[in-house]
Amino acid sequence: MQLPVLKSAFSTINNLLYKSYIPNILKSAIEIGIFDALSGKAMSCNELVAAINTDYRVTESCLAVLVAADLLNKSGEKYSLTPLSDDYLVKSSPASQVYAVCEFATSDGPFKGLTEALKGNIPSFKDRMWSSEDAIRGIEQGAKAGSLQNAVAFVKDIPEFQQATKMCDFAGNSGYYAYAFMNENEQLHAHVYDLPDVCTVARELKKEEEHFNRITYHNFNIKEGDSFGDSYDFFFSSHYLYHFAGLGTLNEILKEINRSMKLGGLFVSNHMDGALIGDDLLTMSVIELMTRSMGFPTHCIPEEVLKEALTNAGFGEFTLRRPDQNIAYATLLLSAIKVTDIKL
């Protein structure tokens, strides 16, 4: 796989696209009464949830978006209105512009059900939404806007990677990361684990890809307790561990990963950690709200949470690459070495 050489930052466009969701988020915040409840007082998320009878986790994410958009202040655990929201987003304000703001909202898109989600009517997450050919192609193409190049640049010079021969690409979609890594290590063979529908499409899409003979696709569903192999000296996980972090089972899955690896093997995580500023923080906040309102637990694993779980699971010798805000969906890249065998 030949990666494109980029001359500019797609994050600039990506941030504009996510800002386009703000009118729908504002409309739901207005409808549910967030600005009215905070008029003249500061409240914690718990206090606000009790006052307007909403779901805590979705409300917490909505507040994070409003803070990142400079429409709320946060001091400690307390939220309060900014002068901007006090003047224009409170229904009883003499200069209220609630009607005008809501006119910009659309009836479609990922936030069309946000008001209901804030009320606690959160749908069951559809884990097959990424199984179509269009979705699989789109995810790979999105990674070529910088994420893929960044991960390869981080991993390729790690000594344990150069010595690796067997890789697990965990929930690896079409295996686009695996192909890029195999391009940097001629002795590496990759095993991609994903849902059966994804693997079927991926085999067809990639059958003419260079190094196709060095990759194996495995039908896999973690909900059914499927195994993901063993004897790996390189294990890569990108944007998949959020589910376990959100459910409080990150330690357990990392211990399973430990048991699938050789001692001294390399583990690499590629996940968003929330350590962003400016427009990138706003985008991250919108993504997290979208994630929770769709019924998925989180799209963020803080660095300290990941490192603690890895340590508990027998990993050490961490190396980090901080999020690069020139890259859309900027992630924390973290490598760790398996230093201890974890027994059942």
PLY file of the C-alpha trace (Angstrom):
ply
format ascii 1.0
element vertex 344
property float x
property float y
property float z
element edge 343
property int vertex1
property int vertex2
end_header
0.00 0.00 0.00
1.48 3.32 -1.10
0.44 6.10 1.23
-0.28 9.57 -0.16
2.17 12.35 0.70
0.12 15.19 2.19
0.79 18.89 1.62
-1.93 20.24 3.94
-3.99 19.37 7.02
-7.40 17.78 6.50
-8.22 18.67 10.12
-9.05 22.19 8.91
-11.89 20.84 6.74
-12.86 18.20 9.28
-13.34 20.78 12.02
-15.56 22.85 9.71
-17.70 19.79 9.01
-18.20 19.05 12.70
-19.05 22.68 13.43
-21.97 22.22 11.04
-23.62 20.02 13.69
-23.67 22.80 16.28
-27.11 24.20 15.29
-28.75 20.81 15.94
-26.94 20.49 19.27
-28.02 24.01 20.24
-31.62 23.28 19.31
-31.69 20.20 21.54
-29.99 22.09 24.39
-32.63 24.82 24.07
-35.52 22.33 23.85
-34.37 20.38 26.88
-33.94 23.60 28.90
-30.20 23.70 29.59
-29.79 27.45 29.09
-33.00 28.33 30.92
-32.03 26.16 33.91
-28.63 27.85 34.18
-30.04 31.37 33.92
-28.82 33.31 36.95
-27.14 30.32 38.62
-24.27 27.84 38.35
-24.98 24.14 38.58
-23.08 20.86 38.48
-24.03 18.26 35.90
-25.75 16.22 38.63
-27.76 19.26 39.74
-28.71 20.13 36.16
-29.76 16.57 35.35
-32.00 16.57 38.43
-33.49 19.95 37.49
-34.35 19.13 33.86
-34.74 15.33 34.19
-32.18 14.18 31.63
-29.68 11.35 31.13
-26.41 12.09 32.93
-23.88 10.82 30.37
-25.52 12.42 27.34
-26.05 15.67 29.25
-22.41 15.65 30.39
-21.27 15.34 26.76
-23.66 18.05 25.61
-22.27 20.40 28.27
-18.73 19.62 27.09
-19.66 20.71 23.56
-21.22 23.94 24.83
-18.11 24.70 26.91
-15.82 24.01 23.94
-18.02 26.32 21.82
-17.67 29.10 24.44
-21.39 29.04 25.17
-20.96 27.84 28.75
-18.31 28.40 31.40
-17.05 25.60 33.64
-15.40 26.26 36.99
-14.62 23.11 38.94
-17.77 21.01 38.70
-20.09 23.99 38.08
-21.45 25.18 34.74
-22.75 28.68 34.06
-23.88 30.81 31.15
-21.51 33.03 29.21
-22.68 36.58 28.38
-23.38 35.32 24.84
-25.71 32.53 25.88
-27.27 34.64 28.63
-28.24 37.33 26.12
-29.39 35.16 23.23
-30.08 31.53 24.22
-32.34 31.97 27.26
-35.98 31.97 26.19
-36.99 34.72 28.62
-34.14 37.07 27.66
-35.33 40.37 26.12
-32.88 39.80 23.24
-33.48 36.06 22.94
-32.60 34.61 19.53
-33.82 31.09 20.26
-36.16 31.02 17.27
-33.47 32.18 14.84
-30.93 29.68 16.17
-33.37 26.76 15.89
-34.14 27.70 12.28
-30.60 26.63 11.36
-31.12 23.08 12.66
-31.86 20.27 10.21
-34.23 17.34 10.61
-31.66 14.75 9.52
-28.14 13.68 10.42
-26.55 12.06 13.48
-28.18 14.44 15.97
-31.77 14.14 14.82
-32.51 12.05 17.93
-30.43 14.07 20.39
-33.35 15.61 22.29
-34.78 12.14 22.93
-31.36 10.83 23.93
-31.01 13.68 26.42
-34.34 12.58 27.88
-32.90 9.08 28.34
-34.40 7.47 25.26
-31.07 6.22 23.93
-31.17 3.72 21.06
-29.32 0.41 21.08
-26.07 0.86 19.23
-26.03 -0.69 15.74
-22.62 -2.39 15.59
-23.19 -3.39 11.95
-23.19 0.21 10.74
-19.55 -0.13 9.60
-20.05 -3.44 7.76
-21.14 -2.17 4.35
-18.72 -1.84 1.46
-19.20 1.93 1.37
-18.44 2.23 5.09
-15.36 0.01 4.84
-14.02 1.99 1.89
-14.82 5.28 3.62
-13.03 4.36 6.85
-9.86 3.37 4.99
-9.96 6.48 2.83
-10.42 8.66 5.90
-7.32 7.16 7.51
-5.25 8.14 4.45
-5.84 11.80 5.34
-3.05 11.57 7.92
-3.88 9.01 10.60
-2.38 6.10 8.69
0.83 7.96 7.85
1.18 9.06 11.47
0.82 5.53 12.84
3.33 4.09 10.37
5.85 6.84 11.15
5.49 6.07 14.87
5.76 2.29 14.61
8.24 1.60 11.81
11.42 2.43 13.76
10.51 0.58 16.97
13.05 -2.30 17.23
10.40 -4.84 18.28
8.38 -4.00 15.17
11.32 -4.55 12.83
11.79 -8.01 14.36
8.09 -8.95 14.31
6.78 -11.77 12.13
3.16 -12.22 13.26
0.72 -9.36 13.72
-2.85 -9.14 15.03
-4.85 -6.25 13.56
-7.65 -6.23 16.13
-11.01 -5.19 14.64
-8.92 -4.17 11.65
-11.65 -3.46 9.08
-10.15 -4.01 5.61
-6.69 -4.43 7.11
-5.42 -1.10 5.79
-3.13 -0.60 8.79
-1.80 -4.14 8.37
-0.96 -3.56 4.70
0.84 -0.33 5.55
2.85 -2.07 8.27
3.69 -5.02 6.02
5.09 -2.51 3.55
7.63 -1.54 6.25
8.48 -5.09 7.39
8.97 -7.75 4.70
8.82 -10.66 7.14
5.54 -9.60 8.77
2.36 -11.65 8.30
-0.91 -10.15 9.50
-4.11 -11.57 10.95
-7.15 -9.28 10.76
-10.06 -10.01 13.09
-13.44 -8.42 12.42
-17.12 -9.22 11.96
-17.90 -11.85 9.28
-19.61 -9.30 7.01
-16.56 -7.04 7.19
-14.13 -9.86 6.41
-16.18 -10.99 3.41
-16.13 -7.51 1.90
-12.47 -6.95 2.81
-11.28 -10.13 1.10
-12.98 -9.05 -2.10
-11.80 -5.44 -1.93
-8.19 -6.37 -1.19
-7.66 -9.45 -3.36
-5.47 -7.50 -5.80
-3.60 -5.61 -3.07
0.15 -6.08 -2.78
0.93 -8.41 0.16
-2.55 -9.98 0.04
-0.79 -13.36 0.31
0.61 -12.30 3.70
-2.71 -11.48 5.34
-5.47 -13.68 6.77
-8.97 -12.45 7.58
-10.69 -14.11 10.54
-14.42 -13.91 11.20
-14.70 -12.63 14.75
-17.39 -11.49 17.15
-16.20 -10.68 20.66
-19.77 -10.81 21.98
-19.76 -14.53 21.21
-16.45 -15.10 22.96
-14.49 -15.77 19.77
-10.73 -16.24 20.10
-8.33 -13.89 18.34
-5.36 -16.23 18.05
-2.01 -16.40 19.80
1.78 -16.13 19.50
1.74 -12.54 18.25
4.88 -10.45 18.51
3.01 -7.36 17.27
-0.54 -6.48 18.32
-2.24 -3.36 16.94
-5.56 -1.89 18.07
-7.04 1.23 16.50
-10.29 2.89 17.65
-11.66 -0.35 19.13
-10.87 -0.32 22.85
-13.34 2.50 23.56
-16.13 -0.03 24.07
-14.23 -1.77 26.86
-13.10 1.49 28.48
-16.67 2.75 28.54
-17.97 -0.46 30.12
-15.16 -0.68 32.67
-13.68 -3.88 31.20
-10.48 -2.44 29.72
-8.28 -4.38 32.17
-9.93 -7.65 31.19
-9.56 -7.28 27.42
-5.94 -6.14 27.76
-5.19 -9.23 29.85
-6.68 -11.36 27.06
-4.46 -9.51 24.59
-1.47 -10.18 26.85
-2.21 -13.91 26.76
-2.33 -13.86 22.95
1.18 -12.35 22.70
4.74 -13.56 23.08
6.76 -12.22 25.98
8.63 -9.15 24.75
6.04 -8.53 22.04
4.94 -5.06 20.94
1.47 -3.66 21.60
0.39 -0.41 19.91
-2.77 1.54 20.68
-4.20 4.22 18.37
-7.09 5.93 20.18
-8.40 9.43 20.87
-7.56 10.57 24.40
-9.32 13.96 24.59
-6.11 15.96 25.16
-6.91 18.61 22.55
-7.47 22.36 22.40
-9.34 24.88 20.24
-11.34 23.66 17.27
-9.99 20.14 17.69
-11.39 20.00 21.23
-14.76 21.17 19.91
-14.69 18.44 17.24
-13.73 15.82 19.82
-16.56 16.98 22.08
-19.07 16.72 19.23
-17.82 13.21 18.40
-18.20 12.14 22.04
-21.74 13.52 22.21
-22.61 11.79 18.94
-21.17 8.55 20.28
-23.09 8.58 23.56
-26.38 9.68 21.99
-26.15 6.73 19.55
-25.87 4.24 22.41
-22.08 3.63 22.35
-20.30 4.21 25.69
-17.42 6.51 24.69
-14.98 7.51 21.96
-12.15 8.55 24.26
-9.60 6.78 26.47
-7.53 9.18 28.61
-3.81 8.45 28.62
-3.66 7.73 32.34
-6.54 5.24 32.11
-4.91 3.35 29.24
-1.47 3.25 30.87
-2.86 2.04 34.19
-4.84 -0.73 32.49
-1.83 -1.79 30.42
0.36 -1.89 33.51
-2.21 -4.06 35.30
-2.27 -6.33 32.23
1.47 -7.00 32.22
2.74 -4.31 29.85
5.43 -1.67 30.37
8.17 0.35 28.64
5.71 2.87 27.22
6.49 5.15 24.29
4.07 7.93 23.30
3.31 10.16 20.36
0.95 12.94 21.44
-2.04 13.88 19.28
-1.04 15.88 16.20
-3.74 18.49 15.71
-2.89 18.79 12.03
-4.48 15.36 11.65
-8.25 14.88 11.68
-9.38 12.68 14.59
-6.00 13.21 16.28
-5.04 10.23 18.41
-2.62 9.30 21.14
-0.27 6.64 19.78
1.08 4.49 22.60
3.40 1.52 22.35
4.06 -0.95 25.16
6.08 -4.12 25.58
4.65 -7.29 27.12
6.87 -7.66 30.18
4.88 -10.23 32.18
2.77 -13.26 31.32
-0.77 -12.96 32.66
-2.26 -16.35 33.55
-5.91 -17.26 33.61
0 1
1 2
2 3
3 4
4 5
5 6
6 7
7 8
8 9
9 10
10 11
11 12
12 13
13 14
14 15
15 16
16 17
17 18
18 19
19 20
20 21
21 22
22 23
23 24
24 25
25 26
26 27
27 28
28 29
29 30
30 31
31 32
32 33
33 34
34 35
35 36
36 37
37 38
38 39
39 40
40 41
41 42
42 43
43 44
44 45
45 46
46 47
47 48
48 49
49 50
50 51
51 52
52 53
53 54
54 55
55 56
56 57
57 58
58 59
59 60
60 61
61 62
62 63
63 64
64 65
65 66
66 67
67 68
68 69
69 70
70 71
71 72
72 73
73 74
74 75
75 76
76 77
77 78
78 79
79 80
80 81
81 82
82 83
83 84
84 85
85 86
86 87
87 88
88 89
89 90
90 91
91 92
92 93
93 94
94 95
95 96
96 97
97 98
98 99
99 100
100 101
101 102
102 103
103 104
104 105
105 106
106 107
107 108
108 109
109 110
110 111
111 112
112 113
113 114
114 115
115 116
116 117
117 118
118 119
119 120
120 121
121 122
122 123
123 124
124 125
125 126
126 127
127 128
128 129
129 130
130 131
131 132
132 133
133 134
134 135
135 136
136 137
137 138
138 139
139 140
140 141
141 142
142 143
143 144
144 145
145 146
146 147
147 148
148 149
149 150
150 151
151 152
152 153
153 154
154 155
155 156
156 157
157 158
158 159
159 160
160 161
161 162
162 163
163 164
164 165
165 166
166 167
167 168
168 169
169 170
170 171
171 172
172 173
173 174
174 175
175 176
176 177
177 178
178 179
179 180
180 181
181 182
182 183
183 184
184 185
185 186
186 187
187 188
188 189
189 190
190 191
191 192
192 193
193 194
194 195
195 196
196 197
197 198
198 199
199 200
200 201
201 202
202 203
203 204
204 205
205 206
206 207
207 208
208 209
209 210
210 211
211 212
212 213
213 214
214 215
215 216
216 217
217 218
218 219
219 220
220 221
221 222
222 223
223 224
224 225
225 226
226 227
227 228
228 229
229 230
230 231
231 232
232 233
233 234
234 235
235 236
236 237
237 238
238 239
239 240
240 241
241 242
242 243
243 244
244 245
245 246
246 247
247 248
248 249
249 250
250 251
251 252
252 253
253 254
254 255
255 256
256 257
257 258
258 259
259 260
260 261
261 262
262 263
263 264
264 265
265 266
266 267
267 268
268 269
269 270
270 271
271 272
272 273
273 274
274 275
275 276
276 277
277 278
278 279
279 280
280 281
281 282
282 283
283 284
284 285
285 286
286 287
287 288
288 289
289 290
290 291
291 292
292 293
293 294
294 295
295 296
296 297
297 298
298 299
299 300
300 301
301 302
302 303
303 304
304 305
305 306
306 307
307 308
308 309
309 310
310 311
311 312
312 313
313 314
314 315
315 316
316 317
317 318
318 319
319 320
320 321
321 322
322 323
323 324
324 325
325 326
326 327
327 328
328 329
329 330
330 331
331 332
332 333
333 334
334 335
335 336
336 337
337 338
338 339
339 340
340 341
341 342
342 343
